[in-house]
Every structure is written in C-alpha cells, then in structure tokens.
Amino acid sequence: MVLRRRPDKSPDEPAEKEKSDNADIRQLEKRLDALDRRLDNIDSMVTAVAERVMSRPMVINVTCPHCGKGIEIALIGTEKPTR
C-alpha cells in the first residue's frame, strides 16, 4: 500500500512555491521508490541465503571495520549435512 499526502493549497500561495513543493514531493517519491527497490533486493538475498543454509552448512567470515577482529559465523540448517 502506498500512502501519499498532498499539501493543502491556499489561494494566496505563489505559483513558484507550489512548483517547488511539487518538485520536492516528486524527489521524495523517487527516493521512497529507490528505498523500496533496495529493500526488495535485500529480501531476495536473505531468502536465497536462508534456502542455501537449509540445504547445507555455510560459514560467514566478517572482519570488524573498527577493530579489525575477525568473526566467524557458522550456520547449519535442519536438514542433515551432506558431504
């Protein structure tokens, strides 16, 4: 569901202000659409990882950008691991 709120128009508001407001609204709509696409892509990636984890073990190695310490995360699904 997409909710959009339109600004109230007052009769003494200048046309330039209205054009500026419309441009701001269009820019905001573009940014929200971009955010929606990014969230959809993240959802697709998480789903793919979850499907892979359910079929075989997976290890994720991450390095902390602040301290440089390595972290290893092992994920194992509910199915019996195969070799």
DRENTISE-271561 format. One record per residue (C-alpha): residue in one letter; residue number from 1; x negated, y negated, z negated; chain. Coordinates in nm, 4 decimals. Layout:
residues N
   rest    nr         xx         yy         zz   kette
      a   NUM          X          Y          Z       A
...
END
This chain:
residues 83
   rest    nr         xx         yy         zz   kette
      m     1     0.0000     0.0000     0.0000       A
      v     2    -0.1330    -0.3423     0.0925       A
      l     3    -0.0178    -0.6454    -0.1033       A
      r     4    -0.0806    -0.9883     0.0368       A
      r     5     0.0133    -1.3104    -0.1309       A
      r     6     0.0734    -1.6100     0.0878       A
      p     7     0.0069    -1.9543    -0.0565       A
      d     8     0.3074    -2.1795    -0.1155       A
      k     9     0.3321    -2.4632     0.1338       A
      s    10     0.4015    -2.8111     0.0104       A
      p    11     0.5378    -3.0717     0.2554       A
      d    12     0.2685    -3.3307     0.1813       A
      e    13    -0.0269    -3.0897     0.2191       A
      p    14    -0.2576    -3.1875     0.5096       A
      a    15    -0.2893    -2.9563     0.8098       A
      e    16    -0.6674    -2.9263     0.7636       A
      k    17    -0.6226    -2.7926     0.4122       A
      e    18    -0.3761    -2.5347     0.5428       A
      k    19    -0.6188    -2.4244     0.8175       A
      s    20    -0.8966    -2.3952     0.5611       A
      d    21    -0.6740    -2.1880     0.3326       A
      n    22    -0.5741    -1.9607     0.6224       A
      a    23    -0.9411    -1.9119     0.7142       A
      d    24    -1.0185    -1.8227     0.3517       A
      i    25    -0.7331    -1.5723     0.3466       A
      r    26    -0.8492    -1.4128     0.6733       A
      q    27    -1.2038    -1.3846     0.5362       A
      l    28    -1.0716    -1.2276     0.2160       A
      e    29    -0.8630    -0.9807     0.4184       A
      k    30    -1.1714    -0.8843     0.6225       A
      r    31    -1.3746    -0.8290     0.3071       A
      l    32    -1.0988    -0.6175     0.1496       A
      d    33    -1.0755    -0.4083     0.4669       A
      a    34    -1.4543    -0.3575     0.4612       A
      l    35    -1.4352    -0.2524     0.0956       A
      d    36    -1.1540    -0.0110     0.1799       A
      r    37    -1.3643     0.1470     0.4569       A
      r    38    -1.6648     0.1808     0.2246       A
      l    39    -1.4552     0.3452    -0.0475       A
      d    40    -1.3129     0.5851     0.2118       A
      n    41    -1.6665     0.6751     0.3238       A
      i    42    -1.7750     0.7329    -0.0369       A
      d    43    -1.4709     0.9561    -0.0899       A
      s    44    -1.5663     1.1611     0.2165       A
      m    45    -1.9250     1.2028     0.0929       A
      v    46    -1.8154     1.3067    -0.2569       A
      t    47    -1.5726     1.5596    -0.1085       A
      a    48    -1.8481     1.7084     0.1103       A
      v    49    -2.0827     1.7371    -0.1886       A
      a    50    -1.8107     1.8992    -0.4008       A
      e    51    -1.7388     2.1555    -0.1280       A
      r    52    -2.1094     2.2364    -0.0997       A
      v    53    -2.1506     2.2707    -0.4759       A
      m    54    -1.8616     2.5140    -0.4931       A
      s    55    -2.0306     2.7455    -0.2431       A
      r    56    -2.3970     2.7338    -0.3574       A
      p    57    -2.6214     2.5714    -0.6176       A
      m    58    -2.7555     2.2260    -0.5476       A
      v    59    -3.0292     2.0213    -0.7152       A
      i    60    -3.0396     1.6411    -0.7031       A
      n    61    -3.3673     1.4663    -0.7856       A
      v    62    -3.3348     1.0983    -0.8771       A
      t    63    -3.6061     0.8513    -0.9757       A
      c    64    -3.5139     0.5652    -1.2088       A
      p    65    -3.5858     0.2327    -1.0323       A
      h    66    -3.6704     0.0645    -1.3650       A
      c    67    -3.8996     0.3082    -1.5456       A
      g    68    -3.9940     0.5429    -1.2607       A
      k    69    -3.8969     0.8541    -1.4597       A
      g    70    -3.7697     1.1472    -1.2531       A
      i    71    -3.4348     1.3080    -1.3314       A
      e    72    -3.3285     1.6492    -1.2009       A
      i    73    -2.9579     1.7331    -1.1916       A
      a    74    -2.8606     2.0934    -1.1144       A
      l    75    -2.5028     2.1603    -1.0029       A
      i    76    -2.3579     2.5099    -0.9903       A
      g    77    -2.0066     2.5913    -0.8691       A
      t    78    -1.7626     2.8518    -0.9962       A
      e    79    -1.8471     3.0983    -0.7191       A
      k    80    -2.1273     3.3467    -0.7746       A
      p    81    -2.4555     3.2037    -0.6363       A
      t    82    -2.5894     3.3986    -0.3387       A
      r    83    -2.9442     3.4206    -0.2033       A
END
